[in-house]
Amino acid sequence: MMGKLGLDRFSVAGHNRGGRVAYRFALEHPDRINKLAVFDVLPLEIVLGAWDARFALAFWPWSLLAQPEPLPERVVKDLLAGL
C-alpha cells in the first residue's frame, strides 16, 4: 500500500495492537522502515495472566471484538442506534 503512495521507505508508529502490527512489519520489511515507534504493548503472558471476571467486564471490547462476525458488528450497531 505504501508503495502505491510512492513511499519506498517510511516511519511507522503503533499503539497497543497496532504496535504489534508495526513491530511485525518492521521484522518482515526492515529495508522499508526508517524509524519505528511502539507504544503501550503489554506482553500477552502478563495480560492473560491477570484476566479474571473483573478484568473481563472492565475490558469487554477485547473479548467482543475477537468474536466471529457478524456478532461484533451487530453489537456495535445496536449500541450506536441506542445513542
Distance bins in CASP14 RR format, pairs under 12 A and 6 or more apart:
PFRMAT RR
TARGET T0000
AUTHOR 0000-0000-0000
RMODE 2
METHOD distances of the structure
MODEL  1
1 7 0 0 0 0 1 0 0 0 0 0 0
1 10 0 0 0 0 0 1 0 0 0 0 0
1 25 0 0 0 0 0 1 0 0 0 0 0
1 29 0 0 0 0 0 1 0 0 0 0 0
1 32 0 0 0 0 0 1 0 0 0 0 0
2 8 1 0 0 1 0 0 0 0 0 0 0
2 9 0 0 0 0 1 0 0 0 0 0 0
2 10 1 0 1 0 0 0 0 0 0 0 0
2 11 0 0 0 0 0 1 0 0 0 0 0
2 12 0 0 0 0 1 0 0 0 0 0 0
2 25 0 0 0 0 1 0 0 0 0 0 0
2 29 0 0 0 0 1 0 0 0 0 0 0
2 32 1 0 0 1 0 0 0 0 0 0 0
2 33 0 0 0 0 0 1 0 0 0 0 0
2 34 0 0 0 0 0 1 0 0 0 0 0
3 9 0 0 0 0 1 0 0 0 0 0 0
3 10 0 0 0 0 1 0 0 0 0 0 0
3 29 0 0 0 0 0 1 0 0 0 0 0
3 32 0 0 0 0 1 0 0 0 0 0 0
6 32 0 0 0 0 0 1 0 0 0 0 0
7 32 0 0 0 0 1 0 0 0 0 0 0
7 33 0 0 0 0 0 1 0 0 0 0 0
7 34 0 0 0 0 0 1 0 0 0 0 0
8 29 0 0 0 0 0 1 0 0 0 0 0
8 31 0 0 0 0 1 0 0 0 0 0 0
8 32 1 0 0 1 0 0 0 0 0 0 0
8 33 0 0 0 0 0 1 0 0 0 0 0
8 34 0 0 0 0 0 1 0 0 0 0 0
9 26 0 0 0 0 0 1 0 0 0 0 0
9 29 0 0 0 0 1 0 0 0 0 0 0
9 30 0 0 0 0 0 1 0 0 0 0 0
9 31 1 0 0 1 0 0 0 0 0 0 0
9 32 1 0 1 0 0 0 0 0 0 0 0
9 33 1 0 0 1 0 0 0 0 0 0 0
9 34 1 0 1 0 0 0 0 0 0 0 0
9 35 0 0 0 0 1 0 0 0 0 0 0
9 36 0 0 0 0 0 1 0 0 0 0 0
10 22 0 0 0 0 0 1 0 0 0 0 0
10 25 0 0 0 0 0 1 0 0 0 0 0
10 26 0 0 0 0 0 1 0 0 0 0 0
10 29 0 0 0 0 0 1 0 0 0 0 0
10 31 0 0 0 0 0 1 0 0 0 0 0
10 32 1 0 0 1 0 0 0 0 0 0 0
10 33 1 0 0 1 0 0 0 0 0 0 0
10 34 1 0 0 1 0 0 0 0 0 0 0
10 35 0 0 0 0 1 0 0 0 0 0 0
10 36 0 0 0 0 0 1 0 0 0 0 0
11 22 0 0 0 0 1 0 0 0 0 0 0
11 25 0 0 0 0 0 1 0 0 0 0 0
11 26 0 0 0 0 0 1 0 0 0 0 0
11 32 0 0 0 0 0 1 0 0 0 0 0
11 33 1 0 0 1 0 0 0 0 0 0 0
11 34 1 0 1 0 0 0 0 0 0 0 0
11 35 1 0 1 0 0 0 0 0 0 0 0
11 36 1 0 0 1 0 0 0 0 0 0 0
11 37 1 0 0 1 0 0 0 0 0 0 0
11 38 0 0 0 0 0 1 0 0 0 0 0
12 18 0 0 0 0 1 0 0 0 0 0 0
12 19 0 0 0 0 1 0 0 0 0 0 0
12 20 0 0 0 0 0 1 0 0 0 0 0
12 21 0 0 0 0 1 0 0 0 0 0 0
12 22 1 0 1 0 0 0 0 0 0 0 0
12 23 0 0 0 0 1 0 0 0 0 0 0
12 24 0 0 0 0 0 1 0 0 0 0 0
12 25 1 0 0 1 0 0 0 0 0 0 0
12 26 1 0 0 1 0 0 0 0 0 0 0
12 27 0 0 0 0 0 1 0 0 0 0 0
12 28 0 0 0 0 0 1 0 0 0 0 0
12 29 0 0 0 0 1 0 0 0 0 0 0
12 30 0 0 0 0 0 1 0 0 0 0 0
12 32 0 0 0 0 1 0 0 0 0 0 0
12 33 1 0 1 0 0 0 0 0 0 0 0
12 34 0 0 0 0 1 0 0 0 0 0 0
12 35 1 0 0 1 0 0 0 0 0 0 0
12 36 1 0 1 0 0 0 0 0 0 0 0
12 37 1 0 0 1 0 0 0 0 0 0 0
12 38 0 0 0 0 1 0 0 0 0 0 0
12 39 0 0 0 0 0 1 0 0 0 0 0
13 19 0 0 0 0 1 0 0 0 0 0 0
13 21 0 0 0 0 0 1 0 0 0 0 0
13 22 1 0 0 1 0 0 0 0 0 0 0
13 23 0 0 0 0 0 1 0 0 0 0 0
13 25 0 0 0 0 0 1 0 0 0 0 0
13 26 0 0 0 0 0 1 0 0 0 0 0
13 33 0 0 0 0 0 1 0 0 0 0 0
13 34 0 0 0 0 0 1 0 0 0 0 0
13 35 0 0 0 0 1 0 0 0 0 0 0
13 36 1 0 0 1 0 0 0 0 0 0 0
13 37 1 0 1 0 0 0 0 0 0 0 0
13 38 1 0 0 1 0 0 0 0 0 0 0
13 39 1 0 0 1 0 0 0 0 0 0 0
13 40 0 0 0 0 0 1 0 0 0 0 0
13 41 0 0 0 0 0 1 0 0 0 0 0
14 20 0 0 0 0 1 0 0 0 0 0 0
14 21 1 0 0 1 0 0 0 0 0 0 0
14 22 1 0 1 0 0 0 0 0 0 0 0
14 23 0 0 0 0 1 0 0 0 0 0 0
14 24 0 0 0 0 0 1 0 0 0 0 0
14 25 0 0 0 0 1 0 0 0 0 0 0
14 26 0 0 0 0 0 1 0 0 0 0 0
14 35 0 0 0 0 0 1 0 0 0 0 0
14 36 0 0 0 0 1 0 0 0 0 0 0
14 37 1 0 0 1 0 0 0 0 0 0 0
14 38 1 0 1 0 0 0 0 0 0 0 0
14 39 1 0 0 1 0 0 0 0 0 0 0
14 40 0 0 0 0 1 0 0 0 0 0 0
14 41 0 0 0 0 1 0 0 0 0 0 0
15 21 0 0 0 0 0 1 0 0 0 0 0
15 22 0 0 0 0 1 0 0 0 0 0 0
15 23 0 0 0 0 0 1 0 0 0 0 0
15 37 0 0 0 0 1 0 0 0 0 0 0
15 38 1 0 0 1 0 0 0 0 0 0 0
15 39 1 0 1 0 0 0 0 0 0 0 0
15 40 1 0 1 0 0 0 0 0 0 0 0
15 41 0 0 0 0 1 0 0 0 0 0 0
15 42 0 0 0 0 0 1 0 0 0 0 0
16 22 0 0 0 0 0 1 0 0 0 0 0
16 23 0 0 0 0 0 1 0 0 0 0 0
16 38 0 0 0 0 1 0 0 0 0 0 0
16 39 1 0 0 1 0 0 0 0 0 0 0
16 40 1 0 1 0 0 0 0 0 0 0 0
16 41 1 0 0 1 0 0 0 0 0 0 0
16 42 0 0 0 0 1 0 0 0 0 0 0
16 47 0 0 0 0 0 1 0 0 0 0 0
16 59 0 0 0 0 0 1 0 0 0 0 0
16 61 0 0 0 0 0 1 0 0 0 0 0
16 62 0 0 0 0 0 1 0 0 0 0 0
17 23 0 0 0 0 0 1 0 0 0 0 0
17 24 0 0 0 0 0 1 0 0 0 0 0
17 38 0 0 0 0 0 1 0 0 0 0 0
17 39 0 0 0 0 0 1 0 0 0 0 0
17 40 0 0 0 0 1 0 0 0 0 0 0
17 41 0 0 0 0 1 0 0 0 0 0 0
17 42 0 0 0 0 0 1 0 0 0 0 0
17 44 0 0 0 0 0 1 0 0 0 0 0
17 47 0 0 0 0 0 1 0 0 0 0 0
17 61 0 0 0 0 0 1 0 0 0 0 0
17 62 0 0 0 0 1 0 0 0 0 0 0
17 65 0 0 0 0 1 0 0 0 0 0 0
17 66 0 0 0 0 0 1 0 0 0 0 0
18 24 0 0 0 0 1 0 0 0 0 0 0
18 25 0 0 0 0 1 0 0 0 0 0 0
18 26 0 0 0 0 0 1 0 0 0 0 0
18 36 0 0 0 0 0 1 0 0 0 0 0
18 37 0 0 0 0 0 1 0 0 0 0 0
18 38 0 0 0 0 1 0 0 0 0 0 0
18 39 0 0 0 0 1 0 0 0 0 0 0
18 40 0 0 0 0 1 0 0 0 0 0 0
18 41 0 0 0 0 1 0 0 0 0 0 0
19 25 0 0 0 0 1 0 0 0 0 0 0
19 26 0 0 0 0 1 0 0 0 0 0 0
19 27 0 0 0 0 0 1 0 0 0 0 0
19 36 0 0 0 0 1 0 0 0 0 0 0
19 37 0 0 0 0 1 0 0 0 0 0 0
19 38 1 0 1 0 0 0 0 0 0 0 0
19 39 1 0 0 1 0 0 0 0 0 0 0
19 40 0 0 0 0 1 0 0 0 0 0 0
19 41 1 0 1 0 0 0 0 0 0 0 0
19 42 0 0 0 0 0 1 0 0 0 0 0
20 26 0 0 0 0 0 1 0 0 0 0 0
20 27 0 0 0 0 0 1 0 0 0 0 0
20 38 0 0 0 0 1 0 0 0 0 0 0
20 39 0 0 0 0 0 1 0 0 0 0 0
20 40 0 0 0 0 0 1 0 0 0 0 0
20 41 1 0 1 0 0 0 0 0 0 0 0
20 42 0 0 0 0 0 1 0 0 0 0 0
20 43 0 0 0 0 0 1 0 0 0 0 0
20 44 0 0 0 0 1 0 0 0 0 0 0
20 47 0 0 0 0 0 1 0 0 0 0 0
21 27 0 0 0 0 0 1 0 0 0 0 0
21 28 0 0 0 0 0 1 0 0 0 0 0
21 29 0 0 0 0 0 1 0 0 0 0 0
21 36 0 0 0 0 0 1 0 0 0 0 0
21 38 0 0 0 0 1 0 0 0 0 0 0
21 41 0 0 0 0 0 1 0 0 0 0 0
22 28 0 0 0 0 0 1 0 0 0 0 0
22 29 0 0 0 0 0 1 0 0 0 0 0
22 32 0 0 0 0 0 1 0 0 0 0 0
22 33 0 0 0 0 1 0 0 0 0 0 0
22 35 0 0 0 0 0 1 0 0 0 0 0
22 36 1 0 0 1 0 0 0 0 0 0 0
22 37 1 0 0 1 0 0 0 0 0 0 0
22 38 1 0 1 0 0 0 0 0 0 0 0
22 39 0 0 0 0 1 0 0 0 0 0 0
22 41 0 0 0 0 1 0 0 0 0 0 0
23 29 0 0 0 0 0 1 0 0 0 0 0
23 30 0 0 0 0 0 1 0 0 0 0 0
23 33 0 0 0 0 0 1 0 0 0 0 0
23 36 1 0 0 1 0 0 0 0 0 0 0
23 37 0 0 0 0 0 1 0 0 0 0 0
23 38 1 0 1 0 0 0 0 0 0 0 0
23 39 0 0 0 0 0 1 0 0 0 0 0
23 41 1 0 0 1 0 0 0 0 0 0 0
24 30 0 0 0 0 0 1 0 0 0 0 0
24 33 0 0 0 0 0 1 0 0 0 0 0
24 36 0 0 0 0 0 1 0 0 0 0 0
24 38 0 0 0 0 0 1 0 0 0 0 0
24 41 0 0 0 0 0 1 0 0 0 0 0
25 31 0 0 0 0 0 1 0 0 0 0 0
25 32 0 0 0 0 1 0 0 0 0 0 0
25 33 1 0 0 1 0 0 0 0 0 0 0
25 36 0 0 0 0 1 0 0 0 0 0 0
25 38 0 0 0 0 0 1 0 0 0 0 0
26 32 0 0 0 0 1 0 0 0 0 0 0
26 33 1 0 1 0 0 0 0 0 0 0 0
26 34 0 0 0 0 0 1 0 0 0 0 0
26 35 0 0 0 0 1 0 0 0 0 0 0
26 36 1 0 1 0 0 0 0 0 0 0 0
26 37 0 0 0 0 0 1 0 0 0 0 0
26 38 0 0 0 0 1 0 0 0 0 0 0
27 33 0 0 0 0 1 0 0 0 0 0 0
27 36 0 0 0 0 1 0 0 0 0 0 0
27 38 0 0 0 0 0 1 0 0 0 0 0
29 36 0 0 0 0 0 1 0 0 0 0 0
30 36 0 0 0 0 1 0 0 0 0 0 0
40 47 0 0 0 0 0 1 0 0 0 0 0
41 47 0 0 0 0 1 0 0 0 0 0 0
42 48 0 0 0 0 1 0 0 0 0 0 0
42 49 0 0 0 0 0 1 0 0 0 0 0
42 50 0 0 0 0 1 0 0 0 0 0 0
42 51 0 0 0 0 0 1 0 0 0 0 0
42 59 0 0 0 0 0 1 0 0 0 0 0
42 62 0 0 0 0 0 1 0 0 0 0 0
43 49 0 0 0 0 1 0 0 0 0 0 0
43 50 0 0 0 0 0 1 0 0 0 0 0
44 50 0 0 0 0 0 1 0 0 0 0 0
44 51 0 0 0 0 0 1 0 0 0 0 0
44 62 0 0 0 0 0 1 0 0 0 0 0
45 51 0 0 0 0 0 1 0 0 0 0 0
46 55 0 0 0 0 0 1 0 0 0 0 0
47 55 0 0 0 0 1 0 0 0 0 0 0
47 56 0 0 0 0 0 1 0 0 0 0 0
47 59 0 0 0 0 1 0 0 0 0 0 0
47 62 0 0 0 0 1 0 0 0 0 0 0
47 63 0 0 0 0 0 1 0 0 0 0 0
48 55 0 0 0 0 1 0 0 0 0 0 0
48 56 0 0 0 0 0 1 0 0 0 0 0
48 59 0 0 0 0 0 1 0 0 0 0 0
48 62 0 0 0 0 0 1 0 0 0 0 0
48 63 0 0 0 0 0 1 0 0 0 0 0
49 55 0 0 0 0 1 0 0 0 0 0 0
49 56 0 0 0 0 0 1 0 0 0 0 0
50 56 0 0 0 0 0 1 0 0 0 0 0
50 58 0 0 0 0 0 1 0 0 0 0 0
50 59 0 0 0 0 0 1 0 0 0 0 0
51 57 0 0 0 0 0 1 0 0 0 0 0
51 58 0 0 0 0 0 1 0 0 0 0 0
51 59 0 0 0 0 1 0 0 0 0 0 0
51 60 0 0 0 0 0 1 0 0 0 0 0
51 62 0 0 0 0 1 0 0 0 0 0 0
51 63 0 0 0 0 1 0 0 0 0 0 0
52 58 0 0 0 0 1 0 0 0 0 0 0
52 59 0 0 0 0 0 1 0 0 0 0 0
53 59 0 0 0 0 0 1 0 0 0 0 0
53 60 0 0 0 0 0 1 0 0 0 0 0
53 63 0 0 0 0 0 1 0 0 0 0 0
54 60 0 0 0 0 0 1 0 0 0 0 0
55 62 0 0 0 0 1 0 0 0 0 0 0
55 63 0 0 0 0 0 1 0 0 0 0 0
56 62 0 0 0 0 1 0 0 0 0 0 0
56 63 1 0 0 1 0 0 0 0 0 0 0
56 64 0 0 0 0 0 1 0 0 0 0 0
56 66 0 0 0 0 0 1 0 0 0 0 0
57 63 0 0 0 0 1 0 0 0 0 0 0
57 64 0 0 0 0 0 1 0 0 0 0 0
59 65 0 0 0 0 0 1 0 0 0 0 0
59 66 0 0 0 0 0 1 0 0 0 0 0
60 66 0 0 0 0 0 1 0 0 0 0 0
60 67 0 0 0 0 0 1 0 0 0 0 0
60 72 0 0 0 0 0 1 0 0 0 0 0
60 75 0 0 0 0 1 0 0 0 0 0 0
60 76 0 0 0 0 0 1 0 0 0 0 0
60 79 0 0 0 0 0 1 0 0 0 0 0
61 67 0 0 0 0 0 1 0 0 0 0 0
61 72 0 0 0 0 1 0 0 0 0 0 0
61 75 0 0 0 0 1 0 0 0 0 0 0
61 76 0 0 0 0 1 0 0 0 0 0 0
61 79 0 0 0 0 0 1 0 0 0 0 0
62 72 0 0 0 0 0 1 0 0 0 0 0
63 71 0 0 0 0 0 1 0 0 0 0 0
63 72 0 0 0 0 1 0 0 0 0 0 0
63 75 0 0 0 0 0 1 0 0 0 0 0
64 71 1 0 0 1 0 0 0 0 0 0 0
64 72 1 0 1 0 0 0 0 0 0 0 0
64 73 0 0 0 0 0 1 0 0 0 0 0
64 74 0 0 0 0 0 1 0 0 0 0 0
64 75 1 0 0 1 0 0 0 0 0 0 0
64 76 0 0 0 0 1 0 0 0 0 0 0
64 78 0 0 0 0 0 1 0 0 0 0 0
64 79 0 0 0 0 0 1 0 0 0 0 0
65 71 0 0 0 0 1 0 0 0 0 0 0
65 72 1 0 1 0 0 0 0 0 0 0 0
65 73 0 0 0 0 1 0 0 0 0 0 0
65 75 0 0 0 0 1 0 0 0 0 0 0
65 76 0 0 0 0 1 0 0 0 0 0 0
66 72 0 0 0 0 1 0 0 0 0 0 0
67 73 0 0 0 0 1 0 0 0 0 0 0
67 74 0 0 0 0 1 0 0 0 0 0 0
67 75 0 0 0 0 1 0 0 0 0 0 0
67 76 0 0 0 0 0 1 0 0 0 0 0
68 74 0 0 0 0 0 1 0 0 0 0 0
69 75 0 0 0 0 0 1 0 0 0 0 0
69 76 0 0 0 0 0 1 0 0 0 0 0
69 77 0 0 0 0 0 1 0 0 0 0 0
70 76 0 0 0 0 0 1 0 0 0 0 0
70 77 0 0 0 0 1 0 0 0 0 0 0
70 78 0 0 0 0 0 1 0 0 0 0 0
71 77 0 0 0 0 0 1 0 0 0 0 0
71 78 0 0 0 0 0 1 0 0 0 0 0
72 78 0 0 0 0 0 1 0 0 0 0 0
72 79 0 0 0 0 0 1 0 0 0 0 0
73 79 0 0 0 0 0 1 0 0 0 0 0
73 80 0 0 0 0 0 1 0 0 0 0 0
74 80 0 0 0 0 0 1 0 0 0 0 0
74 81 0 0 0 0 0 1 0 0 0 0 0
75 81 0 0 0 0 0 1 0 0 0 0 0
75 82 0 0 0 0 0 1 0 0 0 0 0
76 82 0 0 0 0 0 1 0 0 0 0 0
76 83 0 0 0 0 0 1 0 0 0 0 0
77 83 0 0 0 0 0 1 0 0 0 0 0
END
